[in-house]
Amino acid sequence: MAGKSSVTIRDVAAKAGVSHQTVSRVINGSDRVLPETRAKVEDAIAELDYSPNAIARSMAKGRTGILACIAPNLTDYTFASLISGAEIEVRKHGYFLLSASAPDGDTFAALIDELVSSRRAEAIMVFNPYADDRHQYLPADFPVVFAGARPRDDAMNSVALDDVSVGFDATQHLLNLGHTRIGMVTGPLAEDCSQDRCQGFNKALAAKNLTPQPEFTIEGDWSAKSGYDALMAFAELGNMPSAIVAQNDLMAVGMLRAARDMGIAIPDQLSIIGIDDIPMAAYSAPPLTTIKQDFLMIGREAAKLLIRSVEEPDAPLQHLVLPAEMVKRRSTGPFNA
């Protein structure tokens, strides 16, 4: 049997055959539990030797008014915009948002321990939960919301962009312009949004009876430099795509710079489309065609779920998927044979 300290409220719930919310009601003495259900939960607690965290038990008795968000960094435009949207929303409801950066899994684990065990925060918003192993350190019996990412096991509230549709729409735009040799520069493939955008890319090609060419897909790291390096790598193939989907605008901007350095005319010789619509996209040379996502809205909707998870702990989980908008500029154009 697992050690006492490793047993969680979800283990008790599984043993008793009930939801973790029901276990929480039993622990907190709620009268909204049938006697026979209460008995099953109490038997499971005894059998597993489960000892609920005293601080977690006091959740309904005292409120700090502090919600937390953890991002890989606080300088990236995407993360900063999500936080701005979330902060606007939490202040409307009388909460304070504490933001912290965790560049790696170990730092993330330390922050989680500090925020949860000390009860400094009532709930936590997490960005990029699958960037590394950080998702493994998420507490099972504490309110958590994923912002900009979907959960893999439906165990967390989440708000995310419809990344499959985004990948499809970006590729479809290039197909409509007559391109058939289309490449993609992905974000880190460990992240779900990168995988989902690849899925949309492949789906759009399949709809035109086209088969993705493995050499036309290069993994980047979201940075402009990785976009620059990717276009250089495409050029070394000797059979460069006529159009490329960059999974974010920064990589697209890096490719625009590489094209300029190599004397490749955009869009006459190569079309490039990005995703995000960051401020510099409208001022790149040429202005970047992109798929706009509303970061502030994602942050606000995530904050609403975070507040709801605190004020209505028994509310069902929600997984919101938000649409994006095509912004056509001058970095894409008709295919020229």
C-alpha positions as a LaTeX table, in Angstrom:
\begin{tabular}{lrrr}
\hline
Residue & $x$ (\AA) & $y$ (\AA) & $z$ (\AA) \\
\hline
Met1 & 0.00 & 0.00 & 0.00 \\
Ala2 & 1.20 & 3.55 & $-0.70$ \\
Gly3 & 2.56 & 5.49 & 2.25 \\
Lys4 & 0.13 & 7.55 & 4.27 \\
Ser5 & 1.55 & 10.83 & 3.00 \\
Ser6 & 1.04 & 9.78 & $-0.64$ \\
Val7 & $-2.66$ & 8.97 & $-0.34$ \\
Thr8 & $-4.87$ & 11.69 & $-1.81$ \\
Ile9 & $-8.52$ & 12.57 & $-1.68$ \\
Arg10 & $-8.88$ & 11.10 & $-5.18$ \\
Asp11 & $-7.53$ & 7.75 & $-3.94$ \\
Val12 & $-10.22$ & 7.75 & $-1.26$ \\
Ala13 & $-12.85$ & 8.65 & $-3.85$ \\
Ala14 & $-11.77$ & 5.79 & $-6.13$ \\
Lys15 & $-11.79$ & 3.31 & $-3.23$ \\
Ala16 & $-15.29$ & 4.39 & $-2.14$ \\
Gly17 & $-16.63$ & 4.61 & $-5.68$ \\
Val18 & $-17.68$ & 8.26 & $-5.31$ \\
Ser19 & $-16.49$ & 11.66 & $-6.56$ \\
His20 & $-13.71$ & 13.56 & $-4.82$ \\
Gln21 & $-16.29$ & 16.30 & $-4.14$ \\
Thr22 & $-18.33$ & 13.79 & $-2.11$ \\
Val23 & $-15.24$ & 12.86 & $-0.10$ \\
Ser24 & $-14.65$ & 16.56 & 0.55 \\
Arg25 & $-18.23$ & 16.92 & 1.84 \\
Val26 & $-17.74$ & 14.01 & 4.24 \\
Ile27 & $-14.45$ & 15.44 & 5.53 \\
Asn28 & $-16.01$ & 18.86 & 6.08 \\
Gly29 & $-19.08$ & 17.46 & 7.84 \\
Ser30 & $-21.61$ & 18.39 & 5.19 \\
Asp31 & $-25.14$ & 17.08 & 5.69 \\
Arg32 & $-25.56$ & 16.73 & 1.90 \\
Val33 & $-24.32$ & 13.11 & 1.96 \\
Leu34 & $-26.47$ & 9.99 & 2.33 \\
Pro35 & $-25.65$ & 7.91 & 5.43 \\
Glu36 & $-24.68$ & 4.87 & 3.37 \\
Thr37 & $-22.39$ & 6.98 & 1.17 \\
Arg38 & $-20.82$ & 8.59 & 4.22 \\
Ala39 & $-20.12$ & 5.13 & 5.65 \\
Lys40 & $-18.41$ & 3.99 & 2.44 \\
Val41 & $-16.20$ & 7.09 & 2.43 \\
Glu42 & $-15.32$ & 6.73 & 6.11 \\
Asp43 & $-14.44$ & 3.05 & 5.57 \\
Ala44 & $-12.19$ & 4.03 & 2.62 \\
Ile45 & $-10.49$ & 6.72 & 4.71 \\
Ala46 & $-9.82$ & 4.20 & 7.48 \\
Glu47 & $-8.59$ & 1.48 & 5.11 \\
Leu48 & $-6.23$ & 3.83 & 3.25 \\
Asp49 & $-5.17$ & 5.58 & 6.48 \\
Tyr50 & $-5.89$ & 8.90 & 4.80 \\
Ser51 & $-5.22$ & 12.05 & 6.81 \\
Pro52 & $-6.61$ & 15.19 & 5.14 \\
Asn53 & $-4.35$ & 18.23 & 5.15 \\
Ala54 & $-5.43$ & 20.45 & 8.00 \\
Ile55 & $-4.95$ & 23.54 & 5.89 \\
Ala56 & $-7.02$ & 22.09 & 3.06 \\
Arg57 & $-9.79$ & 21.27 & 5.54 \\
Ser58 & $-9.90$ & 24.91 & 6.60 \\
Met59 & $-10.52$ & 26.05 & 3.04 \\
Ala60 & $-14.20$ & 26.73 & 3.65 \\
Lys61 & $-13.53$ & 28.49 & 6.94 \\
Gly62 & $-11.01$ & 31.13 & 5.93 \\
Arg63 & $-10.23$ & 33.00 & 2.73 \\
Thr64 & $-7.00$ & 34.73 & 1.73 \\
Gly65 & $-8.51$ & 36.42 & $-1.33$ \\
Ile66 & $-5.33$ & 35.51 & $-3.24$ \\
Leu67 & $-5.32$ & 33.55 & $-6.47$ \\
Ala68 & $-2.04$ & 32.55 & $-8.10$ \\
Cys69 & $-0.83$ & 31.98 & $-11.63$ \\
Ile70 & 2.42 & 30.26 & $-12.63$ \\
Ala71 & 3.98 & 30.76 & $-16.06$ \\
Pro72 & 7.33 & 29.65 & $-17.51$ \\
Asn73 & 8.25 & 33.35 & $-17.51$ \\
Leu74 & 6.56 & 36.71 & $-17.04$ \\
Thr75 & 8.14 & 38.52 & $-20.01$ \\
Asp76 & 6.72 & 36.59 & $-22.98$ \\
Tyr77 & 3.95 & 38.57 & $-24.69$ \\
Thr78 & 1.57 & 35.60 & $-24.62$ \\
Phe79 & 1.95 & 34.95 & $-20.90$ \\
Ala80 & 1.90 & 38.64 & $-20.00$ \\
Ser81 & $-1.32$ & 39.16 & $-21.96$ \\
Leu82 & $-3.00$ & 36.14 & $-20.38$ \\
Ile83 & $-2.04$ & 37.44 & $-16.93$ \\
Ser84 & $-3.34$ & 40.92 & $-17.76$ \\
Gly85 & $-6.71$ & 39.51 & $-18.77$ \\
Ala86 & $-6.88$ & 37.35 & $-15.65$ \\
Glu87 & $-5.94$ & 40.24 & $-13.37$ \\
Ile88 & $-8.68$ & 42.44 & $-14.80$ \\
Glu89 & $-11.25$ & 39.77 & $-14.02$ \\
Val90 & $-10.11$ & 38.79 & $-10.52$ \\
Arg91 & $-10.03$ & 42.40 & $-9.36$ \\
Lys92 & $-13.64$ & 42.81 & $-10.44$ \\
His93 & $-14.51$ & 40.06 & $-7.99$ \\
Gly94 & $-12.43$ & 41.35 & $-5.09$ \\
Tyr95 & $-9.50$ & 38.96 & $-5.43$ \\
Phe96 & $-5.78$ & 39.62 & $-5.81$ \\
Leu97 & $-3.70$ & 37.79 & $-8.44$ \\
Leu98 & $-0.21$ & 36.65 & $-7.45$ \\
Ser99 & 1.98 & 35.90 & $-10.50$ \\
Ala100 & 5.14 & 33.80 & $-10.38$ \\
Ser101 & 7.54 & 32.37 & $-12.95$ \\
Ala102 & 8.81 & 28.80 & $-13.05$ \\
Pro103 & 11.27 & 28.16 & $-15.89$ \\
Asp104 & 11.56 & 24.44 & $-15.09$ \\
Gly105 & 9.75 & 21.62 & $-13.36$ \\
Asp106 & 11.76 & 21.78 & $-10.14$ \\
Thr107 & 10.98 & 25.47 & $-9.65$ \\
Phe108 & 7.34 & 24.77 & $-10.44$ \\
Ala109 & 7.20 & 21.98 & $-7.85$ \\
Ala110 & 8.71 & 24.26 & $-5.19$ \\
Leu111 & 6.18 & 27.00 & $-5.97$ \\
Ile112 & 3.28 & 24.58 & $-5.81$ \\
Asp113 & 4.45 & 23.31 & $-2.44$ \\
Glu114 & 4.83 & 26.84 & $-1.10$ \\
Leu115 & 1.49 & 28.10 & $-2.38$ \\
Val116 & $-0.57$ & 25.07 & $-1.44$ \\
Ser117 & 0.96 & 23.86 & 1.82 \\
Ser118 & 1.10 & 27.37 & 3.29 \\
Arg119 & $-2.39$ & 28.12 & 1.98 \\
Arg120 & $-1.12$ & 31.37 & 0.47 \\
Ala121 & $-3.36$ & 30.95 & $-2.55$ \\
Glu122 & $-6.91$ & 29.65 & $-2.81$ \\
Ala123 & $-6.52$ & 28.40 & $-6.37$ \\
Ile124 & $-3.84$ & 28.27 & $-9.07$ \\
Met125 & $-3.85$ & 29.09 & $-12.77$ \\
Val126 & $-1.19$ & 27.23 & $-14.77$ \\
Phe127 & 0.28 & 28.05 & $-18.19$ \\
Asn128 & 2.09 & 25.44 & $-20.33$ \\
Pro129 & 1.46 & 22.50 & $-17.97$ \\
Tyr130 & 3.13 & 20.06 & $-20.37$ \\
Ala131 & 6.19 & 22.12 & $-21.28$ \\
Asp132 & 8.16 & 19.69 & $-19.09$ \\
Asp133 & 7.22 & 17.44 & $-16.18$ \\
Arg134 & 5.51 & 20.22 & $-14.20$ \\
His135 & 2.02 & 18.75 & $-14.61$ \\
Gln136 & 3.10 & 15.86 & $-12.38$ \\
Tyr137 & 3.36 & 18.22 & $-9.41$ \\
Leu138 & $-0.19$ & 19.55 & $-9.59$ \\
Pro139 & $-2.20$ & 18.89 & $-6.42$ \\
Ala140 & $-5.16$ & 16.57 & $-7.01$ \\
Asp141 & $-7.34$ & 18.09 & $-4.29$ \\
Phe142 & $-6.73$ & 21.79 & $-4.94$ \\
Pro143 & $-8.47$ & 24.14 & $-7.42$ \\
Val144 & $-6.40$ & 24.38 & $-10.61$ \\
Val145 & $-7.24$ & 25.93 & $-13.98$ \\
Phe146 & $-5.19$ & 25.54 & $-17.16$ \\
Ala147 & $-5.01$ & 28.75 & $-19.23$ \\
Gly148 & $-4.15$ & 28.39 & $-22.90$ \\
Ala149 & $-3.93$ & 24.59 & $-22.65$ \\
Arg150 & $-6.30$ & 21.67 & $-22.39$ \\
Pro151 & $-6.00$ & 18.96 & $-19.74$ \\
Arg152 & $-5.09$ & 15.48 & $-20.92$ \\
Asp153 & $-7.31$ & 13.66 & $-18.43$ \\
Asp154 & $-10.19$ & 16.14 & $-18.03$ \\
Ala155 & $-9.30$ & 16.48 & $-14.32$ \\
Met156 & $-8.82$ & 20.26 & $-14.41$ \\
Asn157 & $-10.85$ & 23.27 & $-15.52$ \\
Ser158 & $-9.36$ & 24.76 & $-18.66$ \\
Val159 & $-9.61$ & 27.53 & $-21.24$ \\
Ala160 & $-7.76$ & 27.10 & $-24.52$ \\
Leu161 & $-7.68$ & 28.18 & $-28.12$ \\
Asp162 & $-9.22$ & 25.81 & $-30.65$ \\
Asp163 & $-5.76$ & 24.87 & $-31.89$ \\
Val164 & $-6.92$ & 22.16 & $-34.28$ \\
Ser165 & $-9.11$ & 24.68 & $-36.09$ \\
Val166 & $-6.30$ & 27.24 & $-36.03$ \\
Gly167 & $-3.90$ & 24.81 & $-37.71$ \\
Phe168 & $-6.58$ & 23.88 & $-40.23$ \\
Asp169 & $-7.53$ & 27.48 & $-41.06$ \\
Ala170 & $-3.93$ & 28.63 & $-41.50$ \\
Thr171 & $-3.22$ & 25.75 & $-43.87$ \\
Gln172 & $-6.53$ & 26.16 & $-45.68$ \\
His173 & $-5.69$ & 29.81 & $-46.37$ \\
Leu174 & $-2.50$ & 28.75 & $-48.15$ \\
Leu175 & $-4.28$ & 25.98 & $-50.04$ \\
Asn176 & $-6.89$ & 28.48 & $-51.24$ \\
Leu177 & $-4.04$ & 30.54 & $-52.64$ \\
Gly178 & $-2.97$ & 27.57 & $-54.77$ \\
His179 & $-0.10$ & 26.28 & $-52.64$ \\
Thr180 & 0.33 & 22.51 & $-52.38$ \\
Arg181 & 3.93 & 22.23 & $-51.12$ \\
Ile182 & 3.30 & 23.59 & $-47.63$ \\
Gly183 & 5.67 & 23.33 & $-44.71$ \\
Met184 & 5.18 & 23.86 & $-41.00$ \\
Val185 & 7.43 & 25.09 & $-38.21$ \\
Thr186 & 5.99 & 23.75 & $-34.98$ \\
Gly187 & 6.38 & 24.75 & $-31.38$ \\
Pro188 & 7.85 & 22.19 & $-28.96$ \\
Leu189 & 6.04 & 18.97 & $-29.79$ \\
Ala190 & 5.74 & 18.04 & $-26.11$ \\
Glu191 & 3.06 & 20.74 & $-25.85$ \\
Asp192 & $-0.52$ & 19.92 & $-26.73$ \\
Cys193 & $-1.12$ & 23.12 & $-28.69$ \\
Ser194 & 1.73 & 22.19 & $-31.05$ \\
Gln195 & 0.30 & 18.72 & $-31.54$ \\
Asp196 & $-3.21$ & 20.09 & $-32.10$ \\
Arg197 & $-2.00$ & 22.62 & $-34.68$ \\
Cys198 & $-0.18$ & 19.80 & $-36.48$ \\
Gln199 & $-3.43$ & 17.82 & $-36.45$ \\
Gly200 & $-5.27$ & 20.72 & $-38.07$ \\
Phe201 & $-2.47$ & 21.12 & $-40.62$ \\
Asn202 & $-2.66$ & 17.45 & $-41.60$ \\
Lys203 & $-6.45$ & 17.55 & $-41.69$ \\
Ala204 & $-6.44$ & 20.46 & $-44.16$ \\
Leu205 & $-3.95$ & 18.72 & $-46.43$ \\
Ala206 & $-5.93$ & 15.48 & $-46.31$ \\
Ala207 & $-9.08$ & 17.34 & $-47.36$ \\
Lys208 & $-7.21$ & 18.20 & $-50.58$ \\
Asn209 & $-5.86$ & 14.65 & $-50.94$ \\
Leu210 & $-2.37$ & 15.88 & $-50.12$ \\
Thr211 & 0.10 & 13.92 & $-48.00$ \\
Pro212 & 2.30 & 15.82 & $-45.52$ \\
Gln213 & 5.98 & 15.56 & $-46.39$ \\
Pro214 & 8.04 & 14.80 & $-43.26$ \\
Glu215 & 10.95 & 16.94 & $-44.43$ \\
Phe216 & 8.58 & 19.92 & $-44.62$ \\
Thr217 & 7.96 & 19.89 & $-40.84$ \\
Ile218 & 10.59 & 21.34 & $-38.50$ \\
Glu219 & 10.28 & 21.64 & $-34.71$ \\
Gly220 & 10.98 & 25.08 & $-33.27$ \\
Asp221 & 10.93 & 26.50 & $-29.75$ \\
Trp222 & 8.59 & 29.52 & $-30.22$ \\
Ser223 & 11.54 & 31.92 & $-30.62$ \\
Ala224 & 12.33 & 34.13 & $-33.62$ \\
Lys225 & 15.74 & 32.49 & $-33.84$ \\
Ser226 & 14.22 & 29.04 & $-34.25$ \\
Gly227 & 12.10 & 30.41 & $-37.10$ \\
Tyr228 & 15.19 & 31.93 & $-38.72$ \\
Asp229 & 17.09 & 28.64 & $-38.38$ \\
Ala230 & 14.12 & 26.66 & $-39.71$ \\
Leu231 & 13.96 & 28.62 & $-42.94$ \\
Met232 & 17.70 & 28.16 & $-43.40$ \\
Ala233 & 17.15 & 24.41 & $-42.92$ \\
Phe234 & 14.32 & 24.41 & $-45.47$ \\
Ala235 & 16.61 & 26.19 & $-47.97$ \\
Glu236 & 19.23 & 23.47 & $-47.55$ \\
Leu237 & 16.71 & 20.91 & $-48.79$ \\
Gly238 & 17.03 & 22.28 & $-52.30$ \\
Asn239 & 13.27 & 21.89 & $-52.70$ \\
Met240 & 11.83 & 24.49 & $-50.35$ \\
Pro241 & 8.06 & 24.67 & $-49.75$ \\
Ser242 & 6.19 & 27.44 & $-51.52$ \\
Ala243 & 4.37 & 28.33 & $-48.29$ \\
Ile244 & 4.95 & 27.76 & $-44.58$ \\
Val245 & 2.72 & 27.76 & $-41.49$ \\
Ala246 & 4.60 & 29.02 & $-38.45$ \\
Gln247 & 2.90 & 27.94 & $-35.23$ \\
Asn248 & 3.47 & 31.36 & $-33.69$ \\
Asp249 & 4.25 & 34.87 & $-34.91$ \\
Leu250 & 7.72 & 35.11 & $-33.40$ \\
Met251 & 8.93 & 32.16 & $-35.47$ \\
Ala252 & 7.21 & 33.67 & $-38.52$ \\
Val253 & 9.04 & 36.97 & $-37.97$ \\
Gly254 & 12.32 & 35.05 & $-37.73$ \\
Met255 & 11.53 & 33.41 & $-41.07$ \\
Leu256 & 10.76 & 36.78 & $-42.66$ \\
Arg257 & 14.19 & 38.00 & $-41.58$ \\
Ala258 & 15.86 & 34.85 & $-42.92$ \\
Ala259 & 14.03 & 35.26 & $-46.24$ \\
Arg260 & 15.27 & 38.84 & $-46.48$ \\
Asp261 & 18.84 & 37.74 & $-45.76$ \\
Met262 & 18.63 & 35.04 & $-48.46$ \\
Gly263 & 17.00 & 37.33 & $-51.01$ \\
Ile264 & 13.71 & 35.41 & $-51.06$ \\
Ala265 & 10.79 & 37.65 & $-52.03$ \\
Ile266 & 7.77 & 37.47 & $-49.72$ \\
Pro267 & 5.11 & 36.57 & $-50.86$ \\
Asp268 & 6.13 & 36.22 & $-54.52$ \\
Gln269 & 8.54 & 33.34 & $-53.86$ \\
Leu270 & 7.40 & 32.22 & $-50.43$ \\
Ser271 & 4.23 & 32.76 & $-48.38$ \\
Ile272 & 4.40 & 32.72 & $-44.58$ \\
Ile273 & 1.51 & 32.73 & $-42.12$ \\
Gly274 & 1.81 & 32.97 & $-38.34$ \\
Ile275 & $-0.44$ & 32.42 & $-35.34$ \\
Asp276 & $-1.20$ & 34.86 & $-32.46$ \\
Asp277 & $-1.27$ & 38.38 & $-34.00$ \\
Ile278 & 1.27 & 39.87 & $-31.62$ \\
Pro279 & 1.72 & 43.66 & $-31.95$ \\
Met280 & 4.83 & 43.43 & $-34.14$ \\
Ala281 & 2.99 & 41.26 & $-36.70$ \\
Ala282 & 1.38 & 44.32 & $-38.29$ \\
Tyr283 & 4.77 & 46.09 & $-38.54$ \\
Ser284 & 6.99 & 43.28 & $-39.87$ \\
Ala285 & 8.36 & 43.48 & $-43.38$ \\
Pro286 & 6.03 & 42.64 & $-45.02$ \\
Pro287 & 3.15 & 42.78 & $-42.52$ \\
Leu288 & 2.38 & 39.26 & $-41.36$ \\
Thr289 & $-0.75$ & 37.31 & $-42.22$ \\
Thr290 & $-1.72$ & 35.52 & $-39.03$ \\
Ile291 & $-4.44$ & 33.88 & $-36.94$ \\
Lys292 & $-5.45$ & 36.20 & $-34.10$ \\
Gln293 & $-6.18$ & 34.79 & $-30.67$ \\
Asp294 & $-7.65$ & 36.95 & $-27.93$ \\
Phe295 & $-5.19$ & 36.48 & $-25.07$ \\
Leu296 & $-7.03$ & 38.89 & $-22.78$ \\
Met297 & $-10.26$ & 36.96 & $-23.26$ \\
Ile298 & $-8.56$ & 33.63 & $-22.54$ \\
Gly299 & $-7.09$ & 35.11 & $-19.36$ \\
Arg300 & $-10.43$ & 36.53 & $-18.27$ \\
Glu301 & $-12.31$ & 33.30 & $-18.91$ \\
Ala302 & $-9.64$ & 31.32 & $-17.05$ \\
Ala303 & $-9.96$ & 33.74 & $-14.11$ \\
Lys304 & $-13.74$ & 33.23 & $-14.06$ \\
Leu305 & $-13.22$ & 29.48 & $-13.81$ \\
Leu306 & $-10.62$ & 29.99 & $-11.10$ \\
Ile307 & $-13.01$ & 32.07 & $-9.02$ \\
Arg308 & $-15.82$ & 29.60 & $-9.64$ \\
Ser309 & $-13.63$ & 26.73 & $-8.47$ \\
Val310 & $-13.13$ & 28.56 & $-5.15$ \\
Glu311 & $-16.66$ & 29.79 & $-4.60$ \\
Glu312 & $-18.43$ & 26.70 & $-5.98$ \\
Pro313 & $-16.09$ & 23.78 & $-5.21$ \\
Asp314 & $-18.73$ & 21.23 & $-6.20$ \\
Ala315 & $-19.41$ & 22.78 & $-9.61$ \\
Pro316 & $-18.70$ & 20.48 & $-12.57$ \\
Leu317 & $-15.44$ & 20.94 & $-14.45$ \\
Gln318 & $-15.50$ & 23.08 & $-17.60$ \\
His319 & $-13.28$ & 22.96 & $-20.66$ \\
Leu320 & $-13.75$ & 26.08 & $-22.75$ \\
Val321 & $-12.44$ & 26.16 & $-26.33$ \\
Leu322 & $-12.28$ & 29.63 & $-27.88$ \\
Pro323 & $-12.22$ & 30.52 & $-31.58$ \\
Ala324 & $-9.61$ & 32.59 & $-33.42$ \\
Glu325 & $-9.79$ & 35.07 & $-36.30$ \\
Met326 & $-7.92$ & 35.23 & $-39.62$ \\
Val327 & $-5.99$ & 38.47 & $-40.20$ \\
Lys328 & $-4.87$ & 38.75 & $-43.83$ \\
Arg329 & $-1.87$ & 40.96 & $-44.53$ \\
Arg330 & 0.90 & 40.88 & $-47.13$ \\
Ser331 & 3.10 & 37.92 & $-46.18$ \\
Thr332 & 0.90 & 35.47 & $-48.11$ \\
Gly333 & $-0.01$ & 35.53 & $-51.76$ \\
Pro334 & $-1.02$ & 33.31 & $-54.72$ \\
Phe335 & 1.29 & 30.49 & $-55.71$ \\
Asn336 & 3.64 & 31.45 & $-58.54$ \\
Ala337 & 4.83 & 28.43 & $-60.51$ \\
\hline
\end{tabular}
